Amino acid sequence: MKIVEVLTEPVRTGFFADDQAAIRAGAEHDGFSYAGSPVTPGFSAIRQAGEALSVMLLLEDGSVAHGDCAAVQYSGAGGRDPVFSAAAARRDVEEHLTPLLAGAELGSFRELATRVDACRSATGPLHTAVRYGVTQAVLDAVAQSRRLTIAEVVRDEYATGVDLRPVPMFAQTGDDRYGNAEKMILKQVDVLPHGLINNVDTKLGRQGELLEEYLRWLVERISRLRPVSGYLPRLHFDTYGTVGLAFGGDVDAVARYLARLGDIAAPHELVIEHPIDAGDRQSQIETYVRLRAALNRIGSPVKIVVDEWCNTLEDIEMFVDQGAADVIHVKTPDLGGINNTIEALLLVRERGLVAYCGGTCNETDRSAQISAQVAMACGAGQVLAKPGMGVDEGLMIVGNEMARVTAIAAARRARQPVLP
């Protein structure tokens, strides 16, 4: 089966692109938007509509495969590529990737995805979002050519050895951290609430008191609202480096604070994403090694999730090798080709850490569906319910995709002949 033609079309994402540096510096809400001027290069406003580019591959038999190029909400932060432009991405696809793909034979996904991911322009590698979306389309095309699900292709080509079944879902509240958390409890979400703790004064508190107050409320609401008595979700907060800001970068003080949060969260397991932003990759690794050691000395079970400064497969290898995290957020758009996400999830799982197949609220329904299938095939520890900040939509898209794939894979197994 060959690719006959490559089509591109700008489409919508599930949320917005936000200037994280401006928000952390104290930009105030102006309704749903933010007042003031952006500080990160490439942004026209602190909050601007997200952009995506759908890439469609027309195949010889008339079928169409597709994937979506999309970037994270906080583009340009933590060593990431700049804010994404669908128009610029369209030009790059047409100039650099269409000649590579048009007429290509759909054999090995790994081989063709590697070629896409390695493609460069005169100024360097293509934007991570471009490589992310185009390799999604390639993966879908290979799956269609074999009459298999995407998860089955990944499982087989990478010999992951897993049974295809749903993995735990992780939902994020956005700024509606009360109403959306209650939705999650009623729907028995496995991991919650994210919380969007991205500002010291309004979300965390100068001594961390605002997050403590919210955590107490959350534990109480789970106890009161849970539909079944055995429901005990993992609690996962993303703090965007604000804990380090509040405690002046003092690693021991941060550890004591996180241990206090762990006590409040009990009996729930507590994981904290990006408590400190150390400013560059090596400093981040060294800081998290010290933080995990400090938590161990205290005897706290709180786990640390790495996000910023861990954007590539090479970055992930370094964080894993040096013991700098308990959970690795494999942030799908940041890794470029979806083949890199696959490699990263398998690496993290093999080393015994929690492989979190994440991403961003600023993706699309299509990238969410493909991420869900990849998470299943790689045996991820959890997968982000995305896109958007409404909770229900992301849970529906990701959860339904995993349910369908599970049913298809089970039906195929049932039809296989029993060997003597």
N, C-alpha and C positions, 0 to 999 in steps of 0.2 A: 504494500500500500504506500502511495506517495502523497505528499502535500502538493496540491495543485496551485493554490493561491493563498496569499496572506492578506487579511483585511484588518483594519484598525478603526476604532470608533471611540471618541471620548464618552465616558459615562460618569455616573454619580458614585460617590462613596457613601458609607453609612454614617459619617460624622464630619468633623472639621480638622483642619491643620492649625495647631496652636503654637505660638512662640513661647516655649517653656522658659527661656531665660527672662523674658519680660514678666511672665506670671510669677516666677520665683522672686523677682525683684520687687514685687508688690503691686503689679497692675491690678486695678480694681474692676470689678464687674460693672458693665453698663448694660443692664438687662441680661440678655444671653451673651452679648459680646463683651469686649473689654475696652476700657478707656485708655487712651495713650497711644504711643507709637511703638512699633516693633523694634527689637534690638538685634535679632538674628538675621543675618543677610539672607535675602531672597523672599522674606515675608513682606506683603503689602499692608498687612494689618496684624494685630496680635492674634486674632481669630479670623480665619478665612475659610471659605468653603473648600472641602476636600475635592481633589480631582483624581480621576482614574482613567485608564485607557484599556478598553477591551480589545483583545487580540484574538481573531478568529481564523482558524486554519481550515480551508476547504480541501477535502480529501477526494481521492479518485472515485470512491463509490458514491459521492454526493453528500456524505455526512459532513458535519461541521464540529470541530473541536474548539474550545475556547478557554481562555484564562484572562485574568484582569491584573494589569499593572497598577499597584497602589502602594503608597508609602505610609509610614507611621504618623500618628497625630503630632508627635513632637519631633518633626524633621529638623535636621541641623543641630540637634543636641546630642551630647555624649558621644561625639565622633561619627555621627551618622551623615549620610548624604543630604544635600540641601532639599528644601521644600520642592515637591514634585509638580511638574508642569505637564499636562496631558499633551499639549501642542508640541513641546520639545521632544517628548517621548515618542510621539507619532513620527516625527522626522527621523529620530534615531532608528526606530524599527524599520521604516521604509528604506533608509540609506544603508544600514549595516546588517540587519537581520533578515529582511525579505530575500536578498540574494542568497543567503545561507540556507533558508528554509524552503523556498519555492523549488519544487522538484526533488526534494530530499526524500529518501526512502525511510519509512518508519520501521526501523529495526529495533535496536537497543535504545531505550529511553536514556540510560546513563550516558551513552556515547554522544547522542545528539544534544542533550542538556548541557554536557560539559563544553561542547563547542559553542553553544549559545552563551553560556556564562563567561567564557573566556574572550568573547568578542569585544573589541576595543574600537574607540573612535580616535581621532587625532589627539584628543586631550586626555585620553585614558579610558578606564573601564566604563561601560555604560552604567547609568544610574541603577542602583540596586532594585528599584521598583520595576524597571524595564525588564531586567533579567528574571525577576520574580514572576511577572505575568506571562512572559513568553514561554518560560519553561513549564508553567502550569498548562498552557495550551498544548505544548509538546507532549506532556504526560497524558493529557486527555486524549490526544490523537493516537498515541500508542495504545492506550486502553481500548479505544474504539476499534482500532485495527485488529486487535486480538479478541474482541467481544468479551472483555473483562471489565470489572470495576477498576478504578484508579488504585484502590487499596490492594487489589490482587496483583496488579502489575508491580507495585512497590514491594510487596511481600515476596514475590517470586524473583525479581531482578536483584534484590538485596539480600535474599535468603534470611529474612528476619526471624523466621521460625515462630511467629505468633499466630494465635487464633484471632480472626477478625471479629472483634466485639467492641461495643462502646467503651470509651475511656472516660474517666471522671471529667465533668465539665466545670469550668471556672467562669463565673460571671462578675462583671464590674458595674458598680452603681452609677458612675459619673458623679455629678454634683448632687443628685437626688439620693443622698446616701441613706436616708431613712425609708422613704417609700419604696425605692428599688430593692433595698435589703429585705423588706417584708415580702416583696414579690418572690425573691429567691428562696426565702424560708418556706413559703407556701408551696413552691414548686420543687422543694427538696433538692436544691442545687448542691452539688458535691463540695465545691470550694467557693467561698465568698468572703468579703464583699468588694475587694479592691479599695474602695473608699475615696480614691482620688485625693490623697493627702499631699497636695502640691503647693501649699503656702503655710509658712510658719504661723503667722498671726491669726489667720482665719480658719485653718484646718487642723493644725497640730497643737498650737499653744507654745508660748515661750518656754515653758517647762514640760511641754508634752501633755498638758492637762486636758486639752480639747479632745485629743485622740483617746485618752484614758476614759473620759466621759462617754464618748461614742461607743467604745468597746464594751463598757459596762451595760449600756443600753442594748447593744447587739446581742450579748450573751443572754440577757433577760428576755428579749423578744424571741430568740430561738427557743428558749425553754417554754415560753407561753404559746407560741404560734405553731410549733412543729406539728405536722400532720400525723406523724407516727412517733412512738416513744423512743425508738432506737436511732432517730435522726441526729447525727453529731457531725456536722460539716467541719472541714478544715477552714480556719480563718486566715485569709491571705490579704495583707494590706500593701499597697504600693505607696511609699512615702517620698519618692522623688528627691531624695537627698536632704529632706527638711529636718530629719532628726539630727544629722550632723551639723546643720546650720544652727539649730536651737541650742546644741550643747557645745558649740565652739570647736567642733572637730575632735573633741576628747573621746577617744575610742572606749576607754573604760567607763566614762559617764554614759555613753550611748548604750553600752552593754548592760549597765545597771538599769537603765530605763527600759530597754527591751525585755529584760528579765521581769520587771514589774508588770509590763503588759502581758507577758506569758502567764503570770500568776492570775491576773484578772480574767484572761481568756479561758483558764481551766474550767472544765475538762477538755476543751477543744484544743487541738494542735494549732499553734500559731506560727505563721511564717511572715517575714517582713521583707519586702522587695525594696532594694535601693535605699537603705537607711542613710548612707553617706555617699556623697559624690566627691571623689578624691581628685578629679580634674584630668586624669589621663589613665591609660590602661594599666601600666605597671604600678602606679600609685594605688589604683583601685584594688588590684590584686593584693598588694602588701597590706592595705588597710583592712580588707575583708579577712585575710589570714589572721591578723591581730584581733579583729572583732570576734571571730569564731572561737579563738583561743580564750578570749576574755569571757565569753558566754560559757565555755566549758569549765573554766575555773569557778564560776559562780554556781555551776550545776544547772544552768537553765536549758530547757529543751527547745527554746525558740530557734527556728531555722532561718537562714539568710538566703535570699534570692538575688542573683546577679542579673542586671538588665543593662544599664548604660555602661559603655566602654567594653561591652562584650557583644560585638556586632557581627563578627565573621566566624567562620569555622576555625580559623587560626586562633582568634581570641578565646573561643570556647575551649579549645584544647589547652590553652595556657591556664585558664581559670580552673579547669578540672585537674590538670596535672599538679598545680600548686595548692590544691585544697582550699580554694578561696570562696566556696559556696556550698550550700546543701542542695539547692534547687537552681537549675540553669534555665533561664527564660530564653528559649530559642525563638527569637522574635522574627517571625518568618519574612517580612518584607526587608529586614536589614541584612539578611544573608545573601541577597541576590537570588540566584537560581534555586528553585525548590529542591533540587538535588542536594544542595548544601544543607538545607533544613533536614533532609533525610539522614545525611551523614552525621549531622550534629546530634540529632535525637538518638541515633543508635550508639554513638560514642558515649553520650551522657548515661544512657541506660546501662551500657556495658560496664561503666565505672561505678555503678551502684548509686548514682545520684538520681534525683527526681528530674526527669526530662519533661519540661513544661513546653508544649507546643503552643506558643502564644501568638502574638501579632498585635493588632491594634483595632480600636473602634472605627478607625478611618479606612477600613478595607471595604470589600464588596461582598455580596452574597456568594459570588462565584469563588473568590479566593478563600472564603470561609468554608465552603463545601469541600474544596480540594485539600485545605489544611486539615479538616476533620478526617478525611480518608487517609492522609499521610500519618496523622497521629495514631490512628488505629493500626496501620500496617507496621509502625515502628514501636508499638507497645508503649506509647508515651504515658507519663504519670498523670498528666492532666492536659486538657485542651481548652483554649479560650473560646467562650461563646461570643461570637462576633458576627457582623459588625454592629456599630451603633452603641448608644448608651441607654436604650430603653429596656434592656434585659430580655423581654419577651421575644423580640425578633431574633436576637442572637441565639438564644436557647432553642428556638424553633428551627432555625436554619441548620445549626451544627448538630443538634440532637436528632432531628429527623433524618439528616444525611447518614449519621452513624447507624440509626435504626434500620434504614433501608439496606445499607451495605451489609449489615449483620444478617439480615434475612436472606439476601441474595447468596452470600457466602455459605450460609447454613444449607440452603437448598442445593447448591452445587456439591457440597460434601455428601449430602444424603443420596445424590445420584451416582456417586463414585462407586465402582464395583468393589466388593470386599475381596481383598487378596487372600489366597489360601495360606 
